[in-house]
Amino acid sequence: MTISAADRTALAELDFRLRTVLPEEYQDSYETVQPVSMGSAGLKYGDDGNVAWDEIWDTFCDLAMAGGPPHKGRLLEPGTRAEVAARPEHHQHVVDEICRGITMVTDLPADISPMPGWVRVRCYSDVMAGWLLRAIVMENVAVHAEGKALELPAAPHFRLEKEIKNVITVVAKTCHYYMGHMPRAQQRAIAALFTALAAESPLAQPALSDDRLETADDAQLHESMATRILGLTGLHALPRQYAGWLGVECPDVRAAVWMMRAMVVSNVLARREGTVLFVPVNPSTDPDGERVSQRLARVRHLAAVRDVL
């Protein structure tokens, strides 16, 4: 295939953006990183009988942003308002342990969120919160950001060795890379990139839902986006699996990883489960799904030019 000058420029811009947001050790190797897990670290307990979260990890798997395995195979979602109201004591216990663990491993303050089903973590800057938002989404853990605040999932059914550990681990992992592997100059470059992206188009995020129930409007938007994406890209959408997300089937894992990263540096949150690429559905900020669909069509075109699919 002959590559046009416009496509060559667009691919170079995508590469520049990826190099900007990735830690230094990935900037020249992200095309070769494999989604292979290192395995899960076991819990360690202190003399007080509580989990010693700050003693569990010596290292972490590669970032999903860099092509490593997502921390979760399926999206870890927050509890619904009804679930939280039905078991408030259990929920408070989960929140307390998640907040304790996050503060132990990152020194960031964490507390229960005003939104049921979430905990709130205060980052050092809007840029840090924005980078963590993108990185955590790609690890398949639900997250929302507003200013310096990150919202992370909690629910009364979360178990210590499973979901509670999942949330704490993904925050520890992403903070480790952001604070320990990115010099101040790179963080300033990320800030400049985020400003430039926002000037082009607001960040596309999935709609927040208290109950995750599908309404008629949600179903209609999902269906219309699926039809539009099929026409624009030839990619088939899956039936609705999550509130706020639409999954499209990619030919293989390599294509899903490449397109996920390209979407995120095009200011559209994205994640993957195996070969399925998930993009946001938000009737408030993208009421007809046109913006996300058009970005996906552009990324799919560039993936074909790059011989990814």
Residue pairs with C-beta under 8 A, 6 or more apart in sequence:
1 304
1 305
1 307
3 11
3 305
7 301
7 302
7 305
10 298
10 302
11 302
11 305
11 306
14 262
14 265
14 266
14 302
17 193
17 265
18 30
18 261
18 265
19 27
20 186
20 189
20 190
20 193
21 65
21 131
21 134
21 190
21 193
21 264
21 265
22 30
22 63
22 65
22 66
23 63
23 66
23 177
23 178
23 181
23 182
24 181
24 182
24 183
24 186
25 181
26 33
26 62
26 63
26 66
30 66
30 67
30 261
31 67
32 67
33 62
33 66
33 67
33 68
34 67
34 68
35 64
35 67
35 68
35 69
35 70
35 253
35 257
36 68
36 69
37 61
37 69
38 59
38 60
38 61
41 56
41 57
41 169
42 56
43 51
43 56
43 160
43 161
43 165
44 51
44 52
44 55
44 56
45 51
45 52
46 52
46 55
50 100
51 97
51 101
51 160
52 104
53 100
53 101
53 104
53 105
53 168
53 172
54 104
54 105
57 105
57 169
57 172
57 173
57 176
60 172
60 173
60 176
60 177
61 68
61 69
61 71
61 173
62 68
62 69
63 135
63 138
63 139
63 173
63 174
63 177
64 70
64 71
64 135
64 138
64 139
64 140
64 271
65 134
65 135
65 138
65 261
65 264
67 257
67 261
70 138
70 139
70 140
70 271
70 272
70 273
71 139
71 140
71 141
71 166
71 169
71 170
71 173
72 139
72 140
72 141
72 166
72 170
73 140
73 273
73 274
74 140
74 273
75 140
75 141
75 142
75 242
75 245
75 271
75 273
75 278
76 140
76 141
76 142
76 153
76 163
76 166
76 167
77 142
77 153
77 155
77 212
77 242
78 117
78 118
78 142
78 153
78 154
78 155
79 91
79 116
79 117
79 153
79 154
79 155
79 156
79 157
79 158
80 116
80 117
80 155
80 210
80 211
80 212
81 116
81 117
81 210
81 211
82 211
83 91
83 117
83 155
83 156
83 157
84 91
84 116
84 117
84 155
84 156
85 116
86 156
87 156
87 157
88 156
90 156
90 157
91 154
91 155
91 156
92 112
94 154
94 155
94 156
94 158
94 164
95 112
95 119
95 154
97 160
97 164
98 110
98 119
98 152
98 154
98 158
98 164
98 167
98 168
99 110
99 111
99 112
99 119
101 164
101 167
101 168
102 108
102 110
102 119
102 121
102 152
102 167
102 168
102 171
102 172
103 109
103 110
105 168
105 171
105 172
105 175
106 121
106 171
106 172
106 175
106 179
108 121
108 122
108 123
108 124
108 171
108 175
109 121
109 122
110 119
110 120
110 121
110 122
111 119
111 120
112 119
112 120
112 154
113 119
113 120
113 151
114 120
115 151
115 208
115 210
116 210
117 153
117 154
117 155
117 210
118 144
118 151
118 152
118 153
118 154
119 151
119 152
119 153
119 154
119 167
120 149
120 150
120 151
120 152
121 149
121 150
121 151
121 152
121 171
122 148
122 149
122 150
123 129
123 132
123 148
123 149
123 150
124 148
125 148
125 191
126 147
126 148
127 187
127 190
127 191
127 194
128 148
128 178
128 187
129 145
129 147
129 148
129 149
129 150
130 145
130 190
130 194
130 203
131 178
131 190
132 143
132 145
132 150
132 171
132 174
132 175
132 178
133 143
133 144
133 145
133 150
133 269
134 264
134 269
135 174
135 177
135 178
136 143
136 150
136 152
136 170
136 171
136 174
137 143
137 264
137 269
137 270
137 271
138 260
138 261
138 264
138 270
138 271
138 272
139 170
139 173
139 174
139 271
140 271
140 273
141 152
141 153
141 166
141 167
141 170
142 152
142 153
143 150
143 151
143 152
143 153
144 150
144 151
144 205
144 208
145 151
152 167
152 171
153 163
153 167
154 167
155 163
157 163
158 164
158 167
178 187
182 190
197 203
197 265
197 266
197 267
198 267
200 267
201 267
201 291
202 267
202 285
203 267
203 268
203 269
204 267
204 268
204 269
204 279
204 280
204 282
204 285
204 286
204 291
204 292
204 295
205 269
205 280
205 282
205 285
206 242
206 243
206 244
206 245
206 269
206 280
206 281
206 282
207 243
207 244
207 280
207 281
207 282
207 283
207 284
208 244
209 243
209 244
212 242
212 243
213 243
214 240
214 243
217 283
218 240
218 243
218 281
218 283
219 240
221 281
221 283
221 287
221 288
221 289
222 237
222 240
222 246
222 281
224 288
224 289
225 237
225 246
225 281
225 289
225 292
225 293
226 236
226 237
226 246
228 289
228 290
228 293
229 235
229 237
229 246
229 248
229 293
229 296
229 297
230 236
230 237
232 293
232 294
232 296
232 297
232 300
233 248
233 296
233 297
233 300
234 300
235 248
235 249
235 250
235 296
235 300
236 248
236 249
237 246
237 247
237 248
237 249
238 246
238 247
238 248
238 249
238 276
240 246
241 247
242 278
244 280
244 281
244 282
245 271
245 278
245 279
245 280
245 281
246 278
246 279
246 280
246 281
246 289
247 273
247 276
247 277
247 278
248 276
248 277
248 278
248 279
248 296
249 275
249 276
250 256
250 259
250 272
250 275
250 276
250 277
250 309
251 275
251 309
252 275
252 309
253 272
253 274
253 275
254 308
255 275
255 303
255 308
255 309
256 272
256 274
256 275
256 276
256 277
257 272
258 303
258 306
258 308
259 270
259 277
259 296
259 299
259 300
259 303
259 308
259 309
260 270
260 271
260 272
260 277
262 299
262 302
262 303
263 269
263 270
263 277
263 279
263 295
263 296
263 299
264 270
266 295
266 298
266 299
267 295
268 279
268 280
268 291
268 292
268 295
268 296
269 279
269 280
270 277
270 278
270 279
270 280
271 277
271 278
272 278
279 292
279 296
280 286
280 292
281 289
281 292
286 292
300 309
303 309
